[in-house]
Amino acid sequence: MSATWGESAQRVRDWAESGVPALTGFADGPPLVPPGSAASVARRRTDRIAEVTGGRVRLDGARLLSERAAFTGYGRSGTLSAGRHCRLLPTADGWAAISCARPDDPPLLGALISRDIEDDPWPQVTEWLLTATGTELAERADLLGLAAGPVAAPPAAASTETTALPPRPVDGLRVVDFSSLWAGPLCAHLLGLAGARIIKVETPSRPDGARRGDPAFYRLLHAGHESVVLAPNDPGQRAALADLVASADIVIEASRPRALAGFGLDAQAFADSGGTWISITAYGRASNRVGFGDDVAACAGLVAYTADHTPLFVGDAIADPLTGLAAATLAMSAPADGSGRLWDVAMSSVVAATLDPPSATEPIDESRITAPSRREPRGIAPDSGRDTATVLAELSGRPR
């Protein structure tokens, strides 16, 4: 069903005030209004959070969508993502999004195209894609664990709307946060603002990659949280990890399910015991595909189009903040019978739920656009592992 004129005007206004159009389009071209209603959806989510917290947490969800760029200074770059780690490239039958953000990604790109890559991978990848279909790319990327896929809408998935669930205050609840980068940490940040105790968990070999990013933005999302580092391959620390999870009211993870299952942690058993488990993945717990904010958004269909139908990135890794907001509203909801819940939060589905049938992308008068803005961090983010001994000592005194 198409939106009314009033609804369309509200969507444009929400987009303009979000700062996202300033990050959408070519650097030397006009800013563009993205398709769909993601900015409006984000505002509705923070309105719900304000309601659940009795006004304790009042934020503008639309503004959160562009907040990282206010720290980093990112701008719009067309078919190159704002963070410069993802590209939109033509394939034999359309377009695809491919990320190269991790140290291991250049060799994976070489394996993707069956060539040795010694320096810049993009010329050879671009050439190969012109002979490959989107399906072929997706199949190879899935096997390699590469964040890439065709620009297309995903299959329908379960809704993450929470209007039918009663609100659940989180003040005083314990949250164990295994997530990294942006989506999961934003969820944890919002729960922390609402009064929850946040314990961030990392392993010695896999620290949060966002620690290497903008320090002020990292501090914004993690100030006031506790930091624990545990090695699951050590029997004693593996047992401590299980005890820590058992002590939690809410668990946040943002990895493929097999990762924490390999640590001996059972998400469904935790939910069956009455806890809330927030599982954030690129394409759902049943999928093995990996993805990051830019490529997931593009593969879900959230792209702007030029007059010649060239797709352009929307915002900065926009699937991340959209998903973080969705996850936080789910954590602040609960079944009426008080039972636990395993929430399967697929980033691709969160994005797809904000989209309408494809329509032309229009430029917007730049005078109407608000630039990305930042909130100032309140406090400092803990050094990695700073609170490990304190938290473990606390656990040792808890009844089993």
N, C-alpha and C positions, 0 to 999 in steps of 0.2 A: 504494500500500500504506500503510495507516494505521500510525502510530507505536505502539509498545508503551507501556504505562504508564510503564516506567522511562525510555524515551526522551523521553516527554512531560514527565516530571518534570525531566529534565536540561535540556530546552529552556527550561522556565520558570525554572529556577535560573540558567541562563546569561543569559536576558533580564534577570532581576532584578538580577544582578550587573553588567550592562552599563551601567546608568544610563539606558537608552533608555525604559523605562516611565515614568520621571519626566518625560519629554518627550512622552508619548503620552496623549492624552485632553484634555478641556476643563480650563481653568485652575481652574474651581470644582468640578470633578468628580474622581473617583478616577483614579489612574494605571492604565493598561491594559497587559496583556501582548500584544505584537504577534503576528500569526500567523507560522507558519513557524519556521525555525531559523537565521536570519541571525546571531544572537549566537554560536551553536554553531559555525557555519561559520567565522566570524571567528576564533574561538579555535583552530580546527584550522589555519587558515592561519598564525597566529603560532607555533603549535607546530612547523609545518614549517619556518618561517624559523629558529627556534631550532635545529632539527636541522641545517639546511643550513649555518648559520654556526658550528656547534660550540658553541652556547651564547653566542656573542658578542652576539646580539640576542635578548633575552628580554622580550617584551611580552605583554600580555593583549589579544588582538584584540577581544574583546567590549567592553572598556573604551574602546578607540579609537573605537568607533562614536558615543560621546557626548562625546568629548573637547573638541570646539570649544565646546560649550555651557558647559563648565566655565570657559572663558576669557571668553565673552561674557555669561554669565548668562541665556541663553535658557531659557524654560520652555515647558510644553505650552500649546497654544492652539487645540486642536480642528481646525477646518477652515481655520485660518490657520497657515501654517508657522511653526516656531520662529523663523526669521530674518525673518519678516514679509514675504517677497517672493513667496510663492506662496499660492494659495487653491484650495480645493475648492468647486466650485459645481455646482448641479443643472443638467442639460441637459434637452432634451425627452424623452430616452430613458435617462437615467442620471445620472452625475456626471462631472465633468472637473476636471483640475488645470491651472491657468494661472499662469505666472510673470510677474512684472513686476520684474525685477532690474536691467536695463541702462538707461542713459539714453535709448536709442532705443526702449524697449518701449512707453511710453504712446502715441506716434504709431502704432506697429504695432497696438496694441489698437484704436485708432480705425479703422485700415484693416480690421481683422478684422470689425468690426461695421458698417463703412461709415458712420461718423458722425464729426463733429468733436468731439474731446475737449479741453476747455480746462483742466480741473482734475482732480478725482478720477475715474479711469476706471471704477472698480468698479461704481457703480450702473447705468451704461448697459450694461457688459459682462454683469452679472448678469441684467439684463432681456433682453438679446439671447439669451443662452444658453438661456433657458427655451423659446425657439422653435426652437433649433438642435439637430440630432442630434450625437452624438459624432463620427460620420464626417465630417459637414460641418465641424465644428470642426477636426478633424485635417487635412483637406484644405486649408483656408484657412491654418492655422498653418504647415503645411509650405511653402506658397508664400511666406509672409511671413517665414519664418525666426523664428517665434515659438515659445517653449518652452511648448507646451500640447498636451493630448490627453485622450481619454476614459480613465476609470479602468477598465482592462481588461488582461488578460495579453497579452504580445507573442507573436508566432510563435516556435516553437522555434528555437534557434540552437545553434551549436557549443558544446560544453562547454569551460569554462576550467579544469577540474580537471587537476592536474599529477601525480597519483600514479603514472602510468605512465612519467613522464620522470625521468631521473636528475638529481640535484641538481647545481647549478653554482655554486661559490663565486664571489663577485663582488669579493672583496678585490683592490684595485689596478686594477680595470677602470675605463674612462672612460665616463661616462654623460652624454650631451647631452640636456638636459631642456627641451623646448619647451612644457611643460604649464603650466597656471595653476589657480587656485582651490584645490581640495582633493584630488581623486582622484589626479591625476598627481603633484603635489608630495608626497603621502603615499608613493606608490611610490618616488619619488626619495629621500625622507627615509629610508625603510627600507633602501634600497640604500646610502645614505651611512653609516648606522649599521653596515652590514656591511662597510665598508671601501672602497667604490667612491668614485671622484672624481666629483663632481657639478658640471657646468657648466650653469647655467641661462641660457637664451637668450630674450631679449625683443626686440621691435622698438620703435623710437621712438614709433610711433603706437599700439601695442597692448601696454602694460605689463600685468603680471599684476594683474587686478582685486583680488586678495586683498591687495595692498599697501594698499588703502583700508580693509581690515577691521581686526580686532583685531591690534595690532602684536606682542603677545606670542605669539599663535598663529602668526602668520606667521614669527616668529623661530624658534619650535619646529621648523617644517617646513623651514626654509632655513638654519639655522645651520651654518656650516662649508662651505657651497657657494660656488661662484664665480659671478659674474654678468657676462654679456656682453650688450651691446646692439648689434645690427647692423641696417642698413636694406637689405632685399633689393632695393629699387629703385635702389640705388647699385651700379654694376658691380663695383667693387673689394670692397665689403662682401658682395655676393652671392657672389663667388668665395670669400671668406673663410668664408662660411657653409657652402659646399659642402665646403671643406677641413676645417672643424671636424667636420662630420658624418662625413666619410670617416675621420677619426681616431678615431671613437667605437667602442666595443664594443657599447654599448646606446644606443638612442634612445627617448625617451619623447615622445609627442605626445598632445594631448587636444583635437583640433579636427577638423573635417570634412576628409577626405583632400585635397580640392582646395586647401586653404589652403597646405600645405607643397609640394604639387605646383606651385602657382603660384610658389613660390620656386625652382623648378628641382630639388627634392629628390624622389628616387624611392625610396619605402619598399621596394618589392619588389626593386629592384636592390640595395639595401643588404643585405637579408636574403639574397639570392642570393650575395652576396660573403662571407657568413659572419657577419654581424652579427645582433643581436636588436633588432627594432623593435617597441615596444609602442605600439599604436594604440588610444587610448581614445576612444570616441564614445558618444553617447547611445543609438543604435539600430543600430550596426554600420556598417562602411565602405561598404556598399552603399546605405545610407539617407542622405537629405539632411536628415533631421529634426534639430533641435537640442533640447537638454534640459539641465536642471540637476538636482542631487541630489534635491530634493523632488518636482518634477513627474515625473521619470523613475521614482522609486520608486512613486509613486501610480499612474502609468499602467501599471506592471508588475504592479500588484496588491498591493503591500505597503502596506496601509492597515489601520487598526483600525476596527471597526464598533460603533456604538451599538445599543441594542435595536431602534430603528426603522430600522436599516440605513443610517444616515448614516455616510459614511466620514470618518475622521480621520487626520491625518498621523502617521506613525511616526517618532519621533526627530527629528533635525536633519539634513536633507539626507543621509539614511542611504545613498543609492546611492553617494555619493562615497567615504566610507571603506571600504565594502564593495568597491568597484571598485579602490581603491588597494591594498588587501590582496591582491586577486586578481592584479592586475598585478605586484606585487612577487614573488609566488610564481612567476609565469610567468617573470619576468626571472631568477630564481634556479633555473631549470630549463633544460635543453638537450637537443636530440635526441641520441641515442646516437652518431650518426655525426659529431657535431661541426659539423654544418651550421647555417646561420643560420635565423631564423624570423621571420615577420611575424605577430604576435599581434593578432588582431582582437578587442578586448575591448569588447563592448557593455555599457554600464551596465545597460540593461534586462534583458539576459540574465543578468548576474551576480545581479541581484535576483531574477528569476523562478526561478532555480535553487534559491533558498532556501525556496520556498513550497510548501505543501501545498494540497489542495483546500480551498475556503473553509470556515471553521468559525466558530462564535460567538467573539467576543472577550470575555475575562473580566477583571474587575478583579482586582487583587492586593493583598494586605495591604501597606500602605505600609511597615511595619516590616521587610519582607523586601527592600526596594528600596535599592540603593546609589545615592547621588547621583552625577552626572557628576563625574569627577575629572580633574586635569591633571598632566601631566609638566612639569617646569620646563625651559625651553630651556637648552641647553648651548652657550654662545657667542652670537655675533650673526649676524644675516642681513646679507649684503652689500648696500650701496647699489646701486641700479640702474646697471649698466654699470661697476662698480668695476674689474673685472678684464679689461675688453675689450682694452686695450693689451697686457697681459701675455700673455694667451692668443694674441692674433694674432702677437706676436713669437715665441712658442713654435712656432706653426704654420709661420711663415716659415722656421724652421730645420729643419723635418722634411723628409725626402726624399719626393719625389712619386712 
